[in-house]
Amino acid sequence: MNSLTVISDLSPEAMAYISGSKSDNTKRSYRSDFAHFTAYCLQHDAEPLPASLKTIIDYLTDLANIAKVSTITRRATAISQAHQSKGYQSPTQSLPVRALLSGIRKAKGTAQKGKSALLTHDIRAMVNALPTGLKGQRDRAILLLGFAGAFRRSEIVSLVVEDLTFSRDGITVLLRRSKTDQEGKSRKIGVPYGSNPDTCPVRAIQDWLEASNVTDGILFQSINKGGRLLGNPLNDKEVARIVKHAAELAGLNPDDYAGHSLRAGHATASAMAGVEERIIMKQTGHRSVNMVRKYIRDGSLFRENSASHLGL
């Protein structure tokens, strides 16, 4: 019995579990990237599934002329996942394709300019620039909680009121599921009171709950132009729009920032303050020290700089 027969013989329950092994965002990304490959195949009269080795190589070579290394790598992964999900051997694992991808990375370079990290003074300026009213209070709470908790934007929009426990120390946030916790083991994150009432994440959440009259269910809800709560959760992309809008109001370049700037900013600002990497990782939930150390290096560029001792 070959792998295709095994796949076709699986029960609906088994298929549901297999499908659930990937997050919704990951599956959407795979579908979008494979759709791009499928469109290429239609234009070149080629079969996308299973794809020939020549088709894969031609596609990735053409893509190298217009796309970033990260995009090329992501689309190669989508092609691989599409083949494996149907029981085909992934053509992207072949030696010629791996050599091609390696050559593309060397030729184009892998250094990427990511969005800038938001530091404490940026956050302070942004929340002070937000307008009054219900939407302003919601966005203020999102910025401060996202920054203090080092949350991903998907984590922010998935929070419900029942996930929050208030105490005299601050808020304990129960993160039921995250990008690195697809099995839903959950973890708790402590968000302490801030020293400044204007930028305290705990007070910002309390103010939001009081103003919105939200007592259970979705924590951060959509608001219409009339200022009325709609009861539905924000899309995770809305967090990026909130960050950009607040940055623009504060006189920053909105193009430099996105939803990830809150999380990156927490790690960078903590590193600048001399916080140990294990403590930063406890808050961010990073499993690998490599990404956290990148933030630590960025945060230490001026704190630990030999040029500052030159007497210039």
DOPA-492422 format. One record per residue (C-alpha): x, y, z; chain. Coordinates in steps of 0.5 Angstrom, whole numbers, plus 500, padded with zeros to 3 digits. Last residue first. Layout:
<lumnus>
LUMNU    x    y    z  chain
LUMNU    X    Y    Z      A
...
</lumnus>
This chain:
<lumnus>
LUMNU    x    y    z  chain
LUMNU  571  623  544      A
LUMNU  573  621  551      A
LUMNU  574  614  548      A
LUMNU  570  610  553      A
LUMNU  564  611  550      A
LUMNU  567  608  544      A
LUMNU  567  601  548      A
LUMNU  560  600  547      A
LUMNU  556  596  553      A
LUMNU  550  600  554      A
LUMNU  550  603  547      A
LUMNU  549  597  542      A
LUMNU  547  593  548      A
LUMNU  539  593  546      A
LUMNU  541  591  539      A
LUMNU  545  585  542      A
LUMNU  540  583  547      A
LUMNU  535  583  542      A
LUMNU  539  578  537      A
LUMNU  540  574  544      A
LUMNU  532  573  544      A
LUMNU  532  571  537      A
LUMNU  538  566  539      A
LUMNU  536  564  546      A
LUMNU  531  559  543      A
LUMNU  524  557  546      A
LUMNU  522  564  547      A
LUMNU  516  565  552      A
LUMNU  517  573  552      A
LUMNU  516  573  559      A
LUMNU  520  567  561      A
LUMNU  525  569  555      A
LUMNU  527  576  558      A
LUMNU  528  573  565      A
LUMNU  533  568  562      A
LUMNU  536  573  558      A
LUMNU  538  577  564      A
LUMNU  535  584  565      A
LUMNU  541  590  564      A
LUMNU  536  595  562      A
LUMNU  538  595  555      A
LUMNU  536  588  555      A
LUMNU  529  590  558      A
LUMNU  528  595  552      A
LUMNU  530  590  547      A
LUMNU  526  584  549      A
LUMNU  520  589  551      A
LUMNU  521  593  544      A
LUMNU  521  586  540      A
LUMNU  514  584  543      A
LUMNU  511  591  542      A
LUMNU  514  592  535      A
LUMNU  511  585  533      A
LUMNU  505  589  531      A
LUMNU  508  593  526      A
LUMNU  513  599  526      A
LUMNU  518  603  521      A
LUMNU  512  605  516      A
LUMNU  509  609  522      A
LUMNU  514  614  522      A
LUMNU  514  617  529      A
LUMNU  510  623  530      A
LUMNU  506  621  536      A
LUMNU  500  621  532      A
LUMNU  504  617  527      A
LUMNU  506  612  532      A
LUMNU  499  611  535      A
LUMNU  496  609  528      A
LUMNU  502  604  526      A
LUMNU  501  601  533      A
LUMNU  493  601  532      A
LUMNU  494  598  525      A
LUMNU  499  593  527      A
LUMNU  494  591  532      A
LUMNU  488  591  527      A
LUMNU  492  585  523      A
LUMNU  490  580  529      A
LUMNU  483  581  527      A
LUMNU  479  584  533      A
LUMNU  474  580  536      A
LUMNU  467  581  535      A
LUMNU  462  584  540      A
LUMNU  461  590  536      A
LUMNU  462  596  541      A
LUMNU  459  602  539      A
LUMNU  464  608  538      A
LUMNU  459  611  532      A
LUMNU  465  609  527      A
LUMNU  464  602  530      A
LUMNU  468  599  535      A
LUMNU  471  592  535      A
LUMNU  473  588  541      A
LUMNU  479  587  546      A
LUMNU  477  582  552      A
LUMNU  473  577  548      A
LUMNU  468  574  553      A
LUMNU  466  577  560      A
LUMNU  465  583  564      A
LUMNU  466  588  558      A
LUMNU  462  595  561      A
LUMNU  467  599  556      A
LUMNU  469  604  560      A
LUMNU  470  600  566      A
LUMNU  474  594  562      A
LUMNU  478  599  559      A
LUMNU  480  603  565      A
LUMNU  482  596  569      A
LUMNU  486  595  563      A
LUMNU  490  601  563      A
LUMNU  490  601  570      A
LUMNU  494  594  569      A
LUMNU  498  597  563      A
LUMNU  501  603  567      A
LUMNU  503  608  562      A
LUMNU  499  614  565      A
LUMNU  499  611  572      A
LUMNU  507  611  572      A
LUMNU  510  606  576      A
LUMNU  507  601  572      A
LUMNU  503  595  576      A
LUMNU  506  588  574      A
LUMNU  504  584  568      A
LUMNU  505  576  570      A
LUMNU  505  571  564      A
LUMNU  502  564  565      A
LUMNU  502  559  561      A
LUMNU  498  554  556      A
LUMNU  499  547  554      A
LUMNU  494  548  548      A
LUMNU  498  544  543      A
LUMNU  500  549  539      A
LUMNU  504  552  544      A
LUMNU  510  556  540      A
LUMNU  505  560  536      A
LUMNU  500  561  542      A
LUMNU  495  558  546      A
LUMNU  491  559  553      A
LUMNU  495  565  555      A
LUMNU  493  566  562      A
LUMNU  494  573  564      A
LUMNU  496  574  571      A
LUMNU  495  582  573      A
LUMNU  498  586  578      A
LUMNU  501  585  584      A
LUMNU  495  587  588      A
LUMNU  491  582  585      A
LUMNU  487  581  578      A
LUMNU  486  575  574      A
LUMNU  485  575  567      A
LUMNU  484  570  562      A
LUMNU  476  570  564      A
LUMNU  476  577  560      A
LUMNU  478  573  554      A
LUMNU  485  574  550      A
LUMNU  485  572  543      A
LUMNU  486  579  540      A
LUMNU  493  580  544      A
LUMNU  495  573  543      A
LUMNU  495  574  535      A
LUMNU  499  580  536      A
LUMNU  504  577  540      A
LUMNU  505  579  547      A
LUMNU  511  582  550      A
LUMNU  507  582  557      A
LUMNU  509  589  558      A
LUMNU  509  592  551      A
LUMNU  502  588  549      A
LUMNU  499  590  555      A
LUMNU  501  598  554      A
LUMNU  499  598  547      A
LUMNU  493  594  547      A
LUMNU  490  598  553      A
LUMNU  492  605  550      A
LUMNU  488  602  544      A
LUMNU  482  600  548      A
LUMNU  482  607  551      A
LUMNU  483  611  545      A
LUMNU  477  607  542      A
LUMNU  472  608  548      A
LUMNU  474  616  548      A
LUMNU  480  620  549      A
LUMNU  485  621  543      A
LUMNU  492  617  543      A
LUMNU  498  622  543      A
LUMNU  499  620  550      A
LUMNU  499  613  549      A
LUMNU  504  614  543      A
LUMNU  509  618  547      A
LUMNU  509  613  553      A
LUMNU  510  607  548      A
LUMNU  516  611  544      A
LUMNU  519  613  551      A
LUMNU  519  605  553      A
LUMNU  522  603  547      A
LUMNU  518  600  540      A
LUMNU  522  595  536      A
LUMNU  523  597  529      A
LUMNU  520  593  523      A
LUMNU  525  588  520      A
LUMNU  531  589  515      A
LUMNU  533  583  513      A
LUMNU  540  580  512      A
LUMNU  539  573  508      A
LUMNU  544  575  503      A
LUMNU  542  575  495      A
LUMNU  547  571  492      A
LUMNU  548  567  498      A
LUMNU  541  566  500      A
LUMNU  540  564  492      A
LUMNU  545  559  492      A
LUMNU  543  555  498      A
LUMNU  536  555  495      A
LUMNU  539  552  489      A
LUMNU  543  547  493      A
LUMNU  537  545  496      A
LUMNU  533  544  490      A
LUMNU  538  540  486      A
LUMNU  539  536  493      A
LUMNU  532  534  493      A
LUMNU  528  536  499      A
LUMNU  524  541  495      A
LUMNU  521  535  491      A
LUMNU  517  533  497      A
LUMNU  515  526  497      A
LUMNU  507  526  495      A
LUMNU  502  523  501      A
LUMNU  497  529  499      A
LUMNU  499  533  506      A
LUMNU  507  532  504      A
LUMNU  506  535  497      A
LUMNU  502  541  500      A
LUMNU  507  542  506      A
LUMNU  513  542  501      A
LUMNU  510  547  496      A
LUMNU  509  551  502      A
LUMNU  516  551  505      A
LUMNU  518  553  498      A
LUMNU  514  559  499      A
LUMNU  517  561  505      A
LUMNU  524  560  503      A
LUMNU  522  565  497      A
LUMNU  519  570  501      A
LUMNU  524  570  506      A
LUMNU  530  571  501      A
LUMNU  526  577  498      A
LUMNU  522  576  492      A
LUMNU  523  579  484      A
LUMNU  529  576  481      A
LUMNU  529  570  486      A
LUMNU  522  568  484      A
LUMNU  524  566  477      A
LUMNU  529  561  480      A
LUMNU  524  559  485      A
LUMNU  519  557  479      A
LUMNU  524  554  474      A
LUMNU  527  550  480      A
LUMNU  520  547  482      A
LUMNU  518  546  475      A
LUMNU  524  542  473      A
LUMNU  523  538  479      A
LUMNU  516  536  477      A
LUMNU  510  538  481      A
LUMNU  505  533  484      A
LUMNU  501  537  485      A
LUMNU  503  544  481      A
LUMNU  503  541  474      A
LUMNU  506  545  468      A
LUMNU  502  549  463      A
LUMNU  507  555  464      A
LUMNU  501  560  466      A
LUMNU  498  555  470      A
LUMNU  504  553  474      A
LUMNU  505  560  476      A
LUMNU  498  561  478      A
LUMNU  499  554  482      A
LUMNU  505  557  485      A
LUMNU  502  563  488      A
LUMNU  496  559  490      A
LUMNU  501  555  494      A
LUMNU  504  561  498      A
LUMNU  496  563  500      A
LUMNU  495  556  502      A
LUMNU  501  556  506      A
LUMNU  500  563  509      A
LUMNU  493  561  511      A
LUMNU  495  554  514      A
LUMNU  500  558  518      A
LUMNU  495  563  521      A
LUMNU  490  558  523      A
LUMNU  495  554  527      A
LUMNU  498  547  524      A
LUMNU  496  540  528      A
LUMNU  489  542  527      A
LUMNU  489  539  520      A
LUMNU  492  532  522      A
LUMNU  487  532  528      A
LUMNU  481  533  523      A
LUMNU  484  528  518      A
LUMNU  484  523  523      A
LUMNU  477  524  525      A
LUMNU  475  524  518      A
LUMNU  478  517  517      A
LUMNU  484  516  513      A
LUMNU  484  511  507      A
LUMNU  486  517  502      A
LUMNU  492  518  506      A
LUMNU  494  511  506      A
LUMNU  493  510  499      A
LUMNU  497  516  497      A
LUMNU  503  513  502      A
LUMNU  503  507  498      A
LUMNU  500  500  500      A
</lumnus>
